[in-house]
Amino acid sequence: MVSQPSPLDHLHHLEVPRTPSPAHGTIKNGDVGYAAAKFKGKAKHQLAVLDVRAVSPDALAFGGTPRFLLAPEGIVTNNGFIPEPLVQSEIAWFYESLGIDDGYFQLTRPQEVADHVESLYGAKVQAHASHQDYLEIKLEKESDNSAVYIFTSPPGVSLESGPKYEQRIDDKYLDISSATTAWRLESYRAAPVAPSDAGDAQAVAQQLRSYFVSKCDFVDAPDVALTAEELAQPGVDIRRISDKTFLEKATANTLDIYQELMDEALRRMGPVVAAYDVEKSRERRIVIAYKQGGTRSFFSALSDLYHSYGFYSTRKYVENFKNGVTIISLYLHPLQGLPSEASILQIIKESSLIYVLPANPLFDAHSQLSVQEAAYAYCGWIFAQHFLNRLGPAYSALKDLLDENDTVQAGVLSDIRARFRQETFTRGSILETLKQYPDIIRLLYISFSMTHYYSVFGNQLMPTLSYARLQSAEVLTSEQLKAHIKKHVLNKHDAQILESFATFNDAILKTNFFTPTKVALSFRLDPAFLPVEEYPVRAYGLFLVVGDGFRGFHLRMKDVSRGGLRMIMSRNAEGYSSAYTLSFRLNMADGADDPAVNQRNLFDEVYGLASTQALKNKDIPEGGSKGAILPDLGASPVIVFQKFVDGILDLLLPGKTPGVKDKIVDLYGKEEILFFGPDEGTAGYMAWLADHARARGAAWWKASSTGKPAATHGGVPHDAFGMTSLSVRGYTTGIYRKLGLKEEEIRKVQTGGPDGDLGSNEILLSKDKTITIIDGSGTLHDPEGLNREELVRLAKARLMVSNFDRSKLGKDGYLILVEDRDVTLPNGEIVADGTDFRNTAHLRYKADILVPCGGRPESINVTNVHQLWDSEGVPAFKYLVEGANLFVTSNARLQLERKGVVLFRDSSANKGGVTSSSLEVLAGMSLNDEQFLDLMCSPPGEDCSLLATADAFSDFYLNYVKAIQQTISANATAEFETIWREHERTGRPYTLERLRSLSDDLSQKLIKLQNEMEESSLYDDVKLRRAVMARALPKVLIDEVGFDTLLSRLPAAYAHSIFSSYVASRFVYRYGIDSSPIDFHYFLQSLSEDAQQ
């Protein structure tokens, strides 16, 4: 849903407003914000602790009418720990002199107060015996519905040791609050009178700080029941969604302020920060509103922030509301002198950075780095973990000596590379180095800031402390920084780490670091810094996104690219930070289940997948890309996904709202558009991504993500229309056609069952004699051919083979489930374990063709491939079309081909999904919003089950789907014919020959030609361009939009890429891999002749 315009657009939160004061409002001196009634039962409460009678705890705790209970003596007197002459004075001192808020006595029973009085007396005795001149107080009480903490707290100081109550409150209460179960907090400092001069500061050195946490008891509003979605919209009356105690205490002005900020917080992802002056007072109030779950440890981190600027708080409140919004209110006073307006401004601005990185190990109240410097250092720390040149010249020399085509030598080299990467620079060693050199970090930050700080001082804005610091500091160039590091850092290990920060600075083309509101820190990097030894294929664009609870990368291999965005979840701390982990699932399709990676190998995995995706995308406009997000343990995948996407959008969309989304320094200087697709753990988020891009004002929101729901977002689901299977079928039927085979007579083994995308559609589209299907539930086999009607039933219902009707099996057929034990097969063989049998079943059967549509990666590898031929070397299968990704390893493919198997690998066979996604992107770029919603989406309320009815979709949608299917089949046939022809002409294997493949050579030829064409002036030939585009664009789209209108809607780079990919693919498919420039000349001549006609 698109966000509505904000009535607060004139307010410049997190930025200097156009007034002399940084606060956007002023509060009258008499408005305390919260007005709590005095605890009427306090005197009786004290009497119960002191006197010879006790009062009912229930009556006292909640201010009711006390009823006295018979007791021989008062609690403290009866305990006898405190000498009787001192009992009355000690209790009076506790109740009347310590300045403890009445909230404590309302929430604490007399017995517990008596325990605290005695604890304090014991502390006094201990202090006297130790000759201490101060008394340290620590009182705490926790229950299921509330908590109380009272302790000695010097103002303006964050305690480095001890219980750290604020962090405990964050962890135990505030961070876990939700719309249904939430907590509120009131915090007070005793004797809140601020010192009038420096000499009075000692007078408040031992003030008490109290925290009162209570479970929210929301008001009941039965008059109008609102859904969760309705509650999350701006405009809901705050009185209907608040805690009862809050409503009793909050003043009318507080309710108005909170309502304003709450509505604004619901319109954006990040925090809304406002500051207020209090008339005739040195007090400044800062109010922050944000959505629950957006950050962690924020409340405690804010204390470090304002302490670092010389402020302390007299009162703090945290309120949670039924609509999922949290509001923090801070009542701040300067420790000395008048409050600095510039300091208040910095607190306001840097609250945004604290929100993004609340648990930064490089910042606390005693840090030598400012918040901004520490945030920069944190991001540089992440960069260094991934991009320090860990291999060095010794590895390069070794690599030149070894033969990577030899599997043994390649394995040794891989092990050495992994060891270097694990042990050379660890996260901990990098962090320790950064802490040792704050002065150098500051110099690096200044260099970064002076490049990317967007100056807006032409208007009435006042300089901030950060800007003033930058102006007064020496700014060093990258070379000067490196020279300074070499001169002042003698340890080579430390010097390399710090020099990587200079590399980081040089690579940054744009960043949202100085944007006032953000939920993550994002950097667009020039990937030219990547060493060729480790990353031989040059990448085009790299994004690094860092936030609370996650880090992530997005890499694309050319300007116009598309690829999946995956979420990499770790099961435990070891999996999060270990060297390498693999997670496999049985049903793999379209790249969705490649190896998952951990923190250390995150970027390497992104690079590898993006490079592979580029090969698969060879005949479509988009090059390969890949994004990956690694959440911290316990972080919410949904929230980190949203932050990652929003951080990237900050760099793709120009800032147009001063004080909310300011302009940024853009050293790249060109428009960028990213196209995302679903991958591991993100399939359910694609609709949100498109909605959010639309809400952020992206004109290309309709094309921002593929894999969206068909009915509501115009997506084209691959499984419902068999898109990936169509390309696989292009290879299987191509083999049959070339060899004159009848499909009905072909015996087939299939991995991946009727419950999956590829598996179900392979059953529905084929007409062969399938003898075996292996899936997650077990192994289904019938040597006479499985009953096709029963297979079709399972495929349409998306059921596993465990649901096969056994009565339809032949006399030698069987179904072995994974849970089966000691089952006897028709031939007398005993299956001891059904799971073990399933895992090796693909190696035991003989048939004409094996079509993997799912299964574990590397199921056929160099250690087991020999099981696929008999003692005479005759292979179990004549043909193999690899529908599932990575099912066969490279060396196993080569050995199978040497045995005479006709084999087509995954990157060629299963590219139908990427073709479908590419054309889904094209529809989003070509149709305006009205056309897209009318033609690609179903009317609200329609039954949109694709497999049940086509009536819910427009004729255009269904015709467009048919055009996509035709394109997939045509591309698959064209590539198949080219590879087959090249094999017949050259005798080279279809897949591999000492790590070279016809498939890869074809891809590289196409990609190289595309890139050359995009850099040429061919696109400027208007007649040629129009002729090519008329063929490249689907006719159904041209008929609906109009040719010229369609061309005008496509971004120049995207249209150029369509032109180049079409020409390159048609040329190579026609003339082959070894085509010459003369061939290309004649091909262009034929296109020009078509243009003239």
Long-range contacts (C-beta under 8 A, 24 or more apart in sequence): 1-691, 1-695, 2-691, 2-694, 2-695, 3-267, 3-268, 3-695, 4-234, 4-267, 6-263, 6-264, 6-267, 7-263, 8-260, 8-263, 8-264, 8-272, 9-657, 9-660, 11-274, 11-659, 12-516, 12-658, 12-659, 12-660, 13-264, 13-272, 13-273, 13-274, 13-348, 13-516, 13-517, 13-659, 13-660, 14-271, 14-273, 14-348, 14-349, 14-351, 14-352, 14-516, 14-517, 14-659, 14-660, 15-349, 15-461, 15-516, 15-658, 15-659, 15-660, 15-662, 16-345, 16-461, 16-462, 16-464, 17-659, 18-459, 18-460, 18-461, 21-277, 21-341, 22-275, 22-341, 22-344, 22-345, 22-348, 23-274, 23-275, 23-276, 23-277, 23-284, 23-344, 24-274, 24-275, 24-276, 25-257, 25-274, 25-276, 25-277, 26-276, 26-277, 26-278, 26-279, 27-253, 27-276, 27-277, 27-278, 27-279, 27-285, 28-253, 28-278, 28-279, 29-278, 29-279, 29-280, 29-281, 31-251, 31-253, 31-254, 31-278, 32-251, 33-250, 33-251, 33-253, 33-254, 33-285, 33-315, 33-317, 33-329, 33-331, 34-186, 34-249, 34-250, 34-251, 34-254, 34-315, 34-317, 35-249, 35-250, 35-251, 36-102, 36-103, 36-248, 36-249, 38-102, 39-63, 39-102, 39-103, 39-105, 39-106, 41-66, 41-105, 41-106, 42-95, 42-102, 42-105, 45-105, 45-110, 45-113, 46-91, 46-92, 46-95, 48-74, 48-75, 48-110, 49-74, 49-75, 49-76, 49-91, 49-110, 49-113, 49-114, 49-117, 50-74, 50-76, 50-77, 50-87, 50-88, 50-91, 52-77, 54-110, 55-110, 57-109, 57-110, 57-111, 60-109, 60-110, 61-106, 61-107, 61-108, 61-109, 62-106, 63-106, 75-110, 75-111, 75-114, 76-114, 76-117, 76-118, 79-114, 79-118, 81-118, 81-121, 81-122, 82-117, 82-118, 82-121, 86-121, 90-117, 90-120, 90-121, 91-117, 94-120, 98-137, 98-190, 98-208, 99-190, 99-191, 99-207, 99-208, 100-150, 100-190, 100-208, 100-210, 101-186, 101-188, 101-190, 101-210, 101-212, 103-186, 103-188, 103-210, 103-212, 104-148, 104-150, 104-210, 104-212, 107-141, 107-146, 107-148, 107-212, 107-214, 108-141, 108-148, 112-141, 134-206, 135-206, 137-208, 138-162, 138-163, 140-165, 144-215, 145-214, 145-215, 146-212, 146-213, 146-214, 146-215, 147-172, 147-173, 147-211, 147-212, 147-213, 147-214, 148-210, 148-211, 148-212, 148-213, 149-210, 149-211, 150-208, 150-209, 150-210, 150-211, 151-208, 151-209, 152-206, 152-207, 152-208, 152-209, 153-189, 153-207, 153-208, 153-209, 154-204, 154-205, 154-206, 154-207, 155-189, 155-204, 155-205, 155-207, 155-312, 155-335, 156-307, 156-310, 156-311, 156-312, 156-335, 157-307, 157-312, 157-365, 158-303, 158-304, 158-307, 158-364, 158-365, 158-366, 160-364, 160-366, 164-300, 165-211, 166-211, 166-299, 166-300, 166-303, 167-297, 167-300, 169-211, 169-213, 169-299, 169-300, 170-296, 170-297, 170-298, 170-299, 170-300, 171-297, 173-213, 174-298, 174-299, 174-318, 174-326, 175-296, 175-297, 177-216, 177-292, 177-320, 177-326, 178-292, 178-293, 178-324, 179-228, 179-231, 179-292, 179-321, 179-322, 179-323, 179-324, 181-215, 181-216, 182-215, 182-216, 182-243, 182-292, 182-320, 182-321, 183-213, 183-214, 183-215, 183-216, 183-318, 183-320, 184-213, 184-214, 184-216, 184-243, 184-245, 184-246, 184-317, 184-318, 184-319, 184-320, 185-211, 185-212, 185-213, 185-299, 185-316, 185-317, 185-318, 186-211, 186-212, 186-315, 186-316, 186-317, 187-211, 187-212, 187-313, 187-315, 187-316, 187-317, 188-314, 188-315, 189-312, 189-313, 189-314, 189-315, 192-314, 192-315, 194-282, 194-283, 194-314, 194-333, 194-334, 195-335, 195-336, 197-336, 198-336, 201-335, 201-336, 214-245, 216-243, 216-320, 217-243, 217-244, 217-245, 218-242, 218-243, 218-244, 218-322, 219-243, 219-244, 219-247, 231-322, 231-323, 231-324, 232-266, 232-323, 232-324, 233-266, 234-262, 234-263, 234-264, 234-266, 234-267, 235-263, 236-323, 238-262, 238-321, 240-322, 241-321, 241-322, 241-323, 242-319, 242-321, 242-322, 243-319, 243-320, 243-321, 246-319, 254-329, 257-287, 258-287, 258-289, 258-319, 258-327, 261-287, 261-288, 261-289, 261-327, 262-289, 262-321, 262-323, 262-325, 262-327, 264-289, 265-289, 265-290, 265-291, 265-325, 266-291, 266-323, 266-325, 268-517, 268-660, 269-294, 269-519, 269-642, 269-643, 269-646, 270-294, 270-352, 270-355, 270-517, 270-518, 270-519, 271-295, 271-351, 271-352, 271-355, 271-517, 272-517, 273-348, 273-351, 273-352, 275-344, 275-347, 275-348, 282-333, 282-334, 282-338, 282-339, 283-314, 283-331, 283-332, 283-333, 284-311, 284-332, 284-333, 284-339, 284-344, 285-329, 285-330, 285-331, 285-332, 286-329, 286-330, 286-332, 286-344, 286-347, 286-348, 286-351, 287-327, 287-328, 287-329, 287-330, 288-327, 288-328, 288-329, 288-330, 288-351, 289-325, 289-326, 289-327, 289-328, 290-325, 290-326, 290-355, 291-324, 291-325, 291-326, 292-320, 292-324, 292-325, 292-326, 293-324, 293-636, 293-639, 294-355, 294-519, 294-639, 294-643, 295-355, 295-356, 295-358, 295-548, 296-358, 296-359, 296-548, 296-549, 297-358, 297-359, 298-328, 298-354, 298-355, 298-358, 299-328, 300-358, 301-354, 301-358, 301-359, 302-328, 302-330, 302-351, 302-354, 303-365, 304-363, 304-364, 304-365, 305-347, 305-350, 305-351, 305-354, 305-371, 306-330, 306-332, 306-347, 307-365, 308-365, 308-367, 308-370, 308-371, 309-340, 309-343, 309-346, 309-347, 310-334, 310-335, 310-336, 310-340, 310-343, 311-335, 311-339, 311-343, 311-347, 341-462, 342-462, 342-463, 342-464, 342-465, 342-468, 343-465, 345-462, 345-464, 345-465, 346-464, 346-465, 346-466, 349-464, 349-466, 349-516, 352-516, 352-517, 352-518, 355-519, 355-548, 356-518, 356-519, 356-520, 356-521, 356-547, 356-548, 357-521, 357-546, 357-547, 357-548, 358-548, 359-548, 361-431, 362-431, 362-434, 362-435, 367-438, 368-438, 369-438, 369-441, 369-442, 370-466, 370-469, 372-445, 372-449, 372-466, 373-438, 373-441, 373-442, 373-445, 375-513, 375-521, 376-441, 376-444, 376-445, 376-448, 376-449, 376-513, 377-434, 377-441, 377-445, 378-546, 379-504, 379-513, 379-521, 379-523, 379-544, 379-546, 380-434, 380-441, 380-444, 380-500, 380-501, 380-504, 381-427, 381-430, 381-431, 381-434, 382-544, 382-546, 382-551, 383-500, 383-501, 383-504, 383-544, 384-425, 384-430, 384-497, 384-500, 384-501, 384-504, 385-425, 385-427, 385-430, 385-599, 385-600, 386-602, 386-603, 387-500, 387-503, 387-504, 387-529, 387-530, 387-603, 388-424, 388-425, 388-430, 388-496, 388-497, 388-500, 389-496, 389-531, 390-420, 390-421, 390-424, 390-425, 391-417, 391-420, 391-421, 391-531, 391-533, 391-534, 392-420, 395-420, 395-533, 396-533, 399-533, 404-995, 405-994, 405-995, 407-862, 407-891, 418-579, 418-580, 421-579, 421-600, 421-601, 422-579, 422-600, 425-493, 425-496, 425-497, 427-577, 427-599, 429-493, 429-497, 430-497, 433-493, 433-494, 433-497, 433-498, 434-497, 436-494, 437-489, 437-494, 437-498, 440-484, 440-485, 440-488, 440-489, 440-498, 441-498, 441-501, 442-473, 443-473, 443-474, 443-476, 443-481, 443-484, 444-481, 444-498, 444-501, 444-502, 444-505, 446-470, 446-473, 446-474, 446-475, 446-476, 447-475, 447-476, 447-477, 447-478, 447-481, 447-502, 447-505, 448-505, 448-508, 448-513, 449-514, 450-475, 451-505, 451-508, 451-665, 451-667, 452-508, 452-510, 452-511, 452-513, 452-514, 452-664, 452-665, 453-514, 453-665, 454-514, 454-662, 454-663, 454-664, 454-665, 456-658, 456-662, 456-663, 478-502, 478-505, 478-506, 481-505, 503-529, 508-667, 509-666, 509-667, 509-668, 510-651, 510-664, 510-665, 510-666, 510-667, 510-668, 511-651, 511-664, 512-647, 512-650, 512-651, 512-664, 514-662, 514-664, 515-650, 515-655, 515-661, 515-662, 515-664, 516-659, 516-660, 516-661, 516-662, 517-660, 517-661, 518-646, 518-647, 518-650, 519-547, 519-642, 519-643, 519-646, 519-647, 520-545, 520-546, 520-547, 520-548, 520-550, 520-643, 520-644, 520-646, 520-647, 521-545, 521-546, 521-547, 521-647, 522-546, 522-647, 522-648, 522-650, 522-651, 523-651, 524-651, 524-668, 524-672, 527-555, 530-607, 535-607, 537-611, 537-614, 539-607, 539-610, 540-623, 541-672, 543-627, 543-648, 543-651, 545-629, 545-643, 545-644, 545-647, 545-648, 547-640, 547-643, 547-644, 547-647, 548-635, 548-643, 549-631, 549-632, 549-634, 549-635, 549-636, 549-639, 549-640, 550-629, 550-630, 550-631, 550-632, 550-635, 550-640, 550-643, 550-644, 551-599, 551-602, 551-629, 551-630, 552-602, 552-627, 552-628, 552-629, 552-630, 552-640, 552-644, 553-602, 553-603, 553-606, 553-627, 553-628, 554-606, 554-625, 554-626, 554-627, 554-648, 554-674, 555-603, 555-606, 555-607, 555-610, 555-625, 555-626, 555-627, 556-610, 556-623, 556-624, 556-625, 556-674, 557-610, 557-611, 557-613, 557-614, 557-623, 557-624, 557-625, 558-614, 558-623, 558-624, 558-1010, 558-1011, 558-1014, 558-1057, 559-623, 559-672, 559-1053, 559-1057, 560-621, 560-622, 560-623, 560-673, 560-1053, 560-1054, 560-1057, 561-610, 561-614, 561-617, 561-622, 561-623, 561-624, 561-625, 561-674, 561-675, 562-617, 562-622, 562-623, 562-625, 562-675, 562-676, 562-677, 562-706, 562-914, 562-917, 562-918, 562-921, 563-609, 563-610, 563-613, 563-617, 563-622, 563-624, 563-625, 563-626, 563-627, 563-675, 563-676, 563-677, 564-591, 564-592, 564-609, 564-613, 564-626, 564-627, 564-676, 564-677, 564-678, 564-679, 564-680, 564-682, 565-626, 565-627, 565-628, 565-629, 565-641, 565-676, 565-677, 565-678, 565-679, 565-682, 566-596, 566-626, 566-627, 566-628, 566-629, 566-679, 566-680, 566-681, 566-682, 567-628, 567-629, 567-631, 567-637, 567-640, 567-641, 567-679, 567-680, 567-681, 567-682, 568-596, 568-597, 568-598, 568-602, 568-605, 568-628, 568-629, 568-630, 568-631, 568-680, 568-681, 569-596, 569-631, 569-637, 569-681, 570-598, 570-599, 570-630, 570-631, 570-633, 572-633, 573-633, 576-630, 576-632, 576-633, 582-857, 584-856, 584-857, 586-752, 586-775, 586-776, 586-854, 586-855, 586-856, 587-752, 587-753, 587-755, 587-756, 587-757, 587-758, 587-759, 587-775, 587-776, 587-854, 588-752, 588-854, 588-855, 588-857, 588-884, 588-885, 588-886, 588-887, 589-718, 589-724, 589-756, 589-757, 589-758, 589-853, 589-854, 589-883, 589-884, 589-885, 589-910, 589-913, 590-718, 590-724, 590-757, 590-885, 590-910, 590-913, 590-914, 591-616, 591-679, 591-885, 591-913, 592-678, 592-679, 592-680, 592-885, 593-680, 593-857, 593-885, 594-857, 594-885, 594-886, 595-857, 596-680, 597-628, 597-630, 598-630, 599-630, 602-628, 602-630, 612-907, 613-914, 614-1003, 614-1007, 615-907, 615-999, 615-1000, 615-1003, 615-1004, 615-1007, 616-907, 616-911, 616-914, 616-1003, 617-911, 617-914, 617-918, 618-1002, 618-1003, 618-1006, 618-1007, 618-1065, 619-911, 619-915, 619-971, 619-974, 619-975, 619-1006, 619-1061, 619-1064, 619-1065, 619-1069, 620-914, 620-915, 620-918, 620-1061, 621-918, 621-922, 621-1054, 621-1057, 621-1058, 621-1060, 621-1061, 622-675, 622-914, 622-918, 622-921, 622-1057, 623-1007, 623-1057, 625-674, 625-675, 626-679, 627-676, 627-679, 637-681, 638-685, 641-682, 641-685, 642-685, 642-688, 642-692, 645-676, 645-689, 645-692, 645-693, 646-692, 646-696, 648-674, 649-692, 649-693, 649-696, 649-698, 652-698, 653-696, 653-697, 653-698, 656-697, 671-1051, 671-1053, 673-700, 673-703, 673-1051, 673-1054, 674-704, 675-703, 675-704, 675-705, 675-706, 675-921, 676-704, 676-705, 676-706, 677-705, 677-706, 677-707, 677-917, 678-705, 678-706, 678-707, 683-707, 686-713, 686-715, 687-712, 687-713, 687-715, 700-924, 700-925, 700-1051, 701-924, 702-923, 702-924, 702-925, 702-927, 702-929, 702-932, 703-920, 703-921, 703-922, 703-923, 703-924, 703-925, 704-924, 706-917, 706-920, 706-921, 707-917, 709-944, 710-937, 710-938, 710-944, 710-946, 710-953, 711-937, 711-938, 711-942, 711-944, 711-952, 712-937, 712-938, 712-944, 713-937, 714-920, 714-923, 714-924, 714-932, 714-933, 714-935, 714-936, 714-937, 714-957, 715-920, 716-916, 716-917, 716-919, 716-920, 716-960, 716-961, 716-964, 717-946, 718-757, 718-912, 718-913, 718-916, 718-917, 719-757, 719-760, 719-761, 720-946, 720-947, 721-916, 721-946, 721-961, 721-964, 721-965, 722-761, 722-764, 722-765, 722-965, 723-912, 723-913, 723-915, 723-916, 723-964, 723-965, 723-968, 724-757, 724-758, 724-761, 724-883, 724-910, 724-912, 724-913, 724-916, 725-757, 725-758, 725-761, 725-762, 725-765, 725-853, 725-883, 725-912, 726-765, 726-912, 726-965, 726-968, 726-969, 726-972, 727-909, 727-910, 727-911, 727-912, 727-913, 727-915, 727-968, 727-969, 727-971, 727-972, 728-758, 728-762, 728-851, 728-853, 728-881, 728-883, 728-909, 728-910, 728-912, 728-972, 729-762, 729-765, 729-766, 729-969, 729-972, 730-909, 730-968, 730-969, 730-971, 730-972, 730-973, 730-975, 730-976, 731-881, 731-904, 731-908, 731-909, 731-972, 731-976, 732-766, 732-849, 732-851, 732-879, 732-881, 734-972, 734-973, 734-976, 734-977, 734-980, 735-849, 735-879, 735-881, 735-902, 738-980, 741-848, 743-767, 743-768, 744-768, 744-769, 745-769, 746-848, 746-849, 747-771, 747-785, 747-847, 747-848, 747-849, 748-772, 748-847, 748-848, 748-849, 748-850, 748-851, 749-773, 749-774, 749-842, 749-845, 749-847, 749-849, 749-850, 749-851, 749-877, 750-774, 750-850, 750-851, 750-852, 750-853, 751-775, 751-842, 751-850, 751-851, 751-852, 751-853, 751-854, 751-855, 751-859, 751-884, 751-887, 752-852, 752-853, 752-854, 752-855, 752-883, 752-884, 753-777, 753-794, 753-800, 753-801, 753-854, 754-791, 754-794, 754-795, 754-797, 754-798, 754-799, 754-800, 754-801, 755-794, 755-798, 755-799, 755-800, 756-798, 756-853, 756-854, 758-853, 758-854, 758-883, 758-884, 758-910, 759-795, 759-853, 759-854, 760-794, 760-795, 760-796, 760-798, 761-795, 762-851, 762-853, 762-883, 763-791, 763-792, 763-794, 763-795, 764-792, 764-795, 764-796, 768-849, 771-845, 771-847, 772-841, 772-845, 772-847, 773-801, 774-801, 774-838, 774-841, 774-842, 774-855, 775-800, 775-801, 775-854, 776-800, 776-818, 777-801, 777-802, 777-817, 777-818, 778-802, 778-815, 778-816, 778-817, 778-818, 778-820, 778-834, 778-838, 779-814, 779-815, 779-816, 779-834, 779-837, 779-838, 779-841, 780-804, 780-814, 780-815, 781-813, 781-814, 781-815, 781-841, 781-845, 782-809, 782-810, 782-812, 782-813, 782-814, 783-810, 783-812, 783-813, 784-810, 784-812, 784-813, 786-813, 796-947, 840-864, 843-867, 843-868, 843-876, 845-876, 846-876, 846-877, 847-876, 847-877, 848-877, 848-878, 848-879, 849-877, 849-878, 849-879, 849-880, 849-881, 850-876, 850-877, 850-879, 850-880, 850-881, 851-880, 851-881, 851-883, 852-880, 852-882, 852-883, 852-884, 852-887, 852-888, 853-883, 853-884, 854-884, 855-884, 855-887, 856-887, 857-885, 857-886, 857-887, 858-886, 858-887, 858-888, 858-889, 859-887, 859-888, 860-887, 860-888, 860-889, 860-892, 860-896, 861-888, 861-889, 861-891, 861-892, 862-889, 862-891, 862-892, 862-895, 865-891, 865-892, 865-895, 865-896, 866-895, 868-896, 868-899, 869-899, 873-899, 874-899, 875-899, 875-900, 875-901, 877-901, 878-902, 879-903, 880-904, 881-909, 882-906, 882-909, 882-910, 883-909, 883-910, 884-910, 885-910, 890-991, 890-992, 890-995, 891-992, 893-991, 893-992, 894-989, 894-991, 894-992, 894-993, 897-989, 897-990, 897-991, 897-992, 898-989, 902-990, 903-990, 903-991, 904-976, 904-979, 904-990, 904-991, 904-999, 905-990, 905-991, 905-997, 905-999, 907-999, 907-1000, 907-1003, 908-975, 908-976, 908-979, 908-999, 908-1002, 909-972, 911-971, 911-972, 912-968, 912-972, 915-964, 915-967, 915-968, 915-971, 916-964, 916-968, 919-960, 919-963, 919-964, 919-967, 919-1034, 920-964, 922-1033, 922-1034, 922-1037, 922-1058, 923-960, 923-1037, 925-1049, 925-1050, 925-1051, 925-1054, 926-1033, 926-1037, 926-1041, 926-1046, 926-1049, 926-1050, 927-1040, 927-1041, 928-1049, 931-1040, 931-1041, 935-1040, 936-960, 956-1036, 956-1040, 959-1036, 960-1034, 960-1036, 960-1037, 963-1034, 963-1035, 963-1036, 963-1037, 964-1034, 967-1034, 971-1065, 974-1065, 974-1069, 975-1002, 975-1069, 977-1069, 978-1002, 978-1068, 978-1069, 978-1072, 978-1073, 981-1072, 982-1072, 982-1073, 985-1072, 998-1073, 1001-1073, 1002-1068, 1002-1073, 1005-1068, 1005-1073, 1006-1061, 1006-1064, 1006-1065, 1006-1068, 1009-1060, 1009-1063, 1009-1064, 1009-1067, 1009-1068, 1010-1057, 1010-1060, 1010-1061, 1010-1064, 1011-1060, 1013-1059, 1013-1060, 1013-1063, 1013-1064, 1014-1056, 1014-1057, 1014-1060, 1018-1059, 1018-1063, 1018-1084, 1019-1056, 1019-1059, 1019-1060, 1021-1088, 1023-1088, 1023-1091, 1023-1092, 1024-1084, 1024-1087, 1024-1088, 1024-1091, 1025-1059, 1026-1091, 1027-1087, 1027-1088, 1027-1090, 1027-1091, 1028-1059, 1028-1062, 1028-1063, 1028-1087, 1029-1055, 1029-1058, 1029-1059, 1031-1062, 1032-1058, 1032-1059, 1032-1061, 1032-1062, 1033-1058, 1063-1087
